[in-house]
Structures are given as C-alpha cells and as structure tokens.
Amino acid sequence: MDNKSVLFVKFGERKYVKRLFDGKMYFSNAVKFRGIEKTNGLKGQGDAFEAILQLKNGNAIMTETNTGLFFRQPNITVSLGLADTDNIPIFCITCISAGDCTIREAKGKRFITISDTIRDTIKAHFPKADTAGVFFRPELFIRSLSELGMVSYDEVKYFDFSPKGVIKEMIEYVSRCPGVVSKHNKLLASMVEVANSVESIQLTITEQNMKRILFCKDTYFAGEKEYRILLPQKRIHEPKEYTIRWGRQPRQLYPIDEFFDGIELK
C-alpha cells in the first residue's frame, strides 16, 4: 500500500503551474535537461547525465573492423547516449505515494502532510517554485493522458551514478523487453553480463526498449519523487506545450508553504 499513488503535484512559479491547470502541458527533452546543469550549474532542475547509460569499471574488447584485430581495455568507463532518445518529449511531475505522507482525520475531513525529505528536496532543487498545483485523483490524471495520443508513463527509477556506484540494475532495467530485432526495431546496443564464472546473460537494447533510459535518474534526485510522461512517437528540438483537457477532475493551486504545512484531501 505504500506505493499507492495519492496525489500528483506540479511545483513551479504560479504563472507556469496555472498554464498546466489551463490545459497546457510543457514538455522538454534530454538535451535541455543536460544543458541546464552544464550552463547554469542547477543540478536538480537539470541533469548532465540525463539519458546517458554509463558502463563502469568494465573490461572492453575493441575490434578494428577492417582487420579483425582486437585488444582488451580493463577498468574502463564508457558513457553511451542511445539513438533518438535525446528529443523525445518529457513532462515531469511529482507523484506522492502513501509511504511519502501522513493522512489524518479531523472533524470528518482528511488532511495530508508530505514528508520532510520531499519538502526539503523540492525547496532545494526548485528555489523559484512558489506554487504547488495538486491533482487529487491520480487515476483521472492518468486517464486524461489519452488526449495526447500515444504516451509512456512511469515513476522514475533511481540508481547510484557516483564513480563507485553500481548501475547493473539500471542496465538490466533498460534492456528488458527488447522485442524482435527488425528494420522497424533496430538493435542499438548488445552486451554480455557475466553472472558467474559459468553463466552469462545477453543484454539487448533496441528502439523498442531504449526509452526506458528516460525513466532512470541518479539517487541524488530521489527526493523529487518524479513521475514522467513521454510522447515516444514525437520529437522536439525545443520545449513545447501540448494541449490537454482535464475535465472535472479535482485540482487546486496552493502557495508552496501552505501545501507543505498540510492540506485537506478533496
């Protein structure tokens, strides 16, 4: 039950959150997220390793294609960008689950208070945010996404990207469900994971599963409790708004401090 979604919340400046409530969803892409940290040093809003697959401390075998000669390079770290993920539209929102909050009843009403960890992370990573836009019915929020056409959505998975971090789990997550390799589902990367001295596992990344890299983030961002909506068939080179109809689902804007002090559930 701790994983059950309770609220979706968009944090930001009031004028931008209000545009979302008016049906304008602001999508960006991996290139822009990388640029924010590299240009402004704003790790939290941006991420220099957005959509980058890092292979750490591995033993690489490099082959010269014309002669077939190869050599081994031990203890190598390689950063890979996956083809065509850079410009997939991404919308980010915070997903509050039952384990992230305290719900209490008073005088026949229910009130919710968000954990201090999430509050502190949001305030540190988004210093200009003065407003919380709350969607009270997660199931209706997800149902509304059909307005956008084909979408992929999921909670972000967090992995240790530090120099000593182990991202085996991340590579295994991205490589799930590769599908059948064909001209419509091209092979992007293939690697062998040695489970022990006898057994090895073939990990395959194709156009079908490559978008999973966009649901992977460093543990530094874990307190943001990010949920992502992707438009996998579209490509954008600059941020773009897409129109959506929210219908009658309950939603409300709050000053950010009022939200973190605790609000009534609708």
N, C-alpha and C positions, 0 to 999 in steps of 0.2 A: 504493500500500500504506500510505502514511502516514495515510490516512483510515479504515483498517480499525479497527473498534471492538475493544478488548482487554478492558476492564473497565467495568462500571457501578459507581459509588461514591456512597453517600449519606453526607454529612458532617453531624454534629449532636451533640447530647447523647445519651449512651448509651441512656437510657430511651426516647427517641423513635426512634432507629435500631433498637433492639430490637423496638419495636412494628411497624416496617416488616418486619423479618425474620419476625415472627409473623403476617404477612399483613394488616396494617392500613396502607393507603396514605393518607397525609394530603394532601388536595387543598385548595388555596386558590384565590383568584381575583385578577383585576387590581386590583379596588378595594382589597383588603387589602394588596397589594404597594405600591400608591401610598401608602396610609395609613401604612405602616411608615416610609418615608423622611420623609414630611411630619410625622409625630408624633414620631418618635424620632431623626430625622437619620441613620438607619442605611442609608446607601447601600451596597448590596451584598446585604443581605437584602431590602431594599425598593428601589423604583424609582418616583420621582414621575412618570416618563413611561411607565409600563407601559401598553401597548396604546393609545398615543397616536400618531397619524400627524401629523407636522409638515411643513407645506408652507412652505418658507423662501425668502425673497427673490424671491417671485413677483410677477406682475402680475395682480391680481384684478380681475374685472369683476363689479360688484354691480348687480343688477336689482331695481327696485321692481315687485312683481308686479301691482299694480292699474293702473299707468300704462304699464308697459313701459319707463320711463326707466332709463338705466343710467349708471354712471360708473366710471372706472378708478382703481384704487389701486395705485401701483407699490411695489416693495420691501416687500411685506407678508409677515409670518409668521403662519400660522394653525395652531392645534393642533386636530385633529379626533379625537373619540372615535367609534369605529364601533359602531353599534347592536348591542346584545345580546352584545358580547364581554366586558363587564365581569364577568359572573357565570358564565362557563364555567369548570368545574373544571380546575385546573392542578396537575400534580405535577412537581417539579423534581428532577433527579439529575445528577451529573457523569458524562460519558462520556469515558473515556480512550482515545485512539486510538494507533495505532502511532507516530505522529510526536510524541506527548506523553511518551514514556517510553523508557527503555533496558532491554532484556531481555538478560540474560547467563546463561550456563550454567556450573554448577559441580557436580561430583560427580554428574552425571546428573540434576540438577534445574535448573529455570529460575527465575530471580529477576527481579523487575521493580522499577525505580526511576522515580518520577514526576519530571517536570521541576521545577526550582526556581521557575519562573514560576507554575505551578499551585499549588505548595505555598505560596508567599508570598501569592498572591491569596486562597486559601481561608482561611488563617490571619488575614488582614487583614479579610476580609468576614464571617467567621463566628467571632468571638473566643470564643464559648461552646462551639464544637464541640470535643468531646474524643474522638470516636469516628468511625472510618471503617467503614461497612458495605459490603463488597465482594461483588458478584455476578460470578463468574468466567466465566460463559458468556453473553455478550451476546445470542446468538441465542435461548437459552432464556428469558432475561428478557423479550425482545420477544414471544415466543410466549405467555408467561403472561398478557400483557395482554388476551388474548381473554376472560379471566374477567370483565373489566369491561364487556363489551358493546362498543358502537361506540367506537373510540378513534382519535385522530390523534396521531402522534408524529413527532418530527424533532429534529435538532440545532438549537440556537438560531443564528440568523444575526446578526452584529454589524455595526452601522452607526454612523457618526460623527454624534452628536446635538448636538455643540457648536454655538455660534452661527454659526461659519464652516463647519460641516460640510455635506457634500453628501449628501442622502438619496435622490437619484434612483434608485439601485439598490434601495433599500428599497421605494419606491413601485411600481417595476416588479415586484419580487418579490411584494408583496401582491396586485397586480392580475392576476397570472397565472390562467388557467383560470377566468374568471368564470361560465361556463355560460350557459345561455339565461335571460334575464330573464323571470320569470313571477310569478304570485301566490305561488308556493312558493319563489321565488328572487328576492327583491326587490332592486332597484337601490338601493345606499346612496350611492354617490358616482361621479361621472364627471368626468374631467379630460383636458385635451389637453396632451401633451408636445411641444414644438417641437424636433425633432431638428436641423433647419437652417432656412434661410430658405424652403425649398420644402416639405419633408416634415414632417408632424405625425403623432403617434401618439395614438390614443384609449385611455385607461387607465380601466378599469371595475372598481369594487369592488361585489360583490354579497354576499348572505348565504352563497353557496357558498364564496367565497374570503376572506371577512372574517377568519376565524380565523387566517389567516397572520400577522396583526399580532401575535399572541401568541407567535410564534417570532422576533420582532425585538427586539434589545436594543442598547443603546449599547456602543461599543467599551470603555468603562470596565469592563464585566463580562466581557470576553473570556477572561480567565484562569480563570474559573469553569468553562469548557468545558461549559456547561449543555445538557442534553437534556430535552425536555419531553414529557409525556404529557397530552393533553387529552381530556375527555369532551364532545364538541361538542353532543350532544343533551341534556345535563343543564345545570341552572343551580343555583348555590348562593349564598346571601347571607352565609353564614358558613363558615369552613373545615369540612371534613367528611372523615371516614375512610370509605374503601371497602374491602371485604374482597376479598382475592385469595389464591389458592393457588399457592405457589411450586413445589410438587412437590419433586423430589430435586435440583434444580439446585444446584451447589456455591456456598456463600456463607459468609462469615465476618466477625465483628466484630473490629476491631483498635483499640487505642489509637492516636490520630491520629499521634503522633510515631513510633510503631513502623511504621505504614503508610508514612509518608514516608521513613523510613530504608531501606525496601525490603523486599518480602515475596516469599514463594515463590508462583509461579503454580500453581494447583490443576488 
